[in-house]
Amino acid sequence: MEQNKVIITVVGKDTVGIIARICTYLADGGVNVLDITQTIVQGYFNMMMIVDINSSNREFAQLQNELEELGNEIGVQVKAQKEEIFEKMHRL
C-alpha cells in the first residue's frame, strides 16, 4: 500500500505536554508517525512530523482542522499539509 504522507508543523511557546497531546490525537486517529524532529530554542518549541494517513479513520481536511483546534487549545500553531503541496511550496 502506498503511503499518503502529510507534513505536520507545530510552533509556539514551549509548555509541558505538547508532544503528548499531538501524538495521542494522531494515535487515536490511526495516523502512523514516520519521522519526527523537535527543538526548543530560547523557550520556543518547534516540531516537524512526517506522518502516513493511509490507515487513518479521519479524512485529511478533518485532520487538518482538528489539529489546528488542538493547537489553539494548547497555545501553539499546528499546520498539516499534504507532502506534495509542502514540496511545491518549499522548492527553490
Secondary structure, 3 states (H helix, E strand, C coil): CCCCEEEEEEEEECCCCHHHHHHHHHHHCCCEEEEEEEEEECCEEEEEEEEECCCCCCCHHHHHHHHHHHHHHHCEEEEEEEHHHHHHHCCC
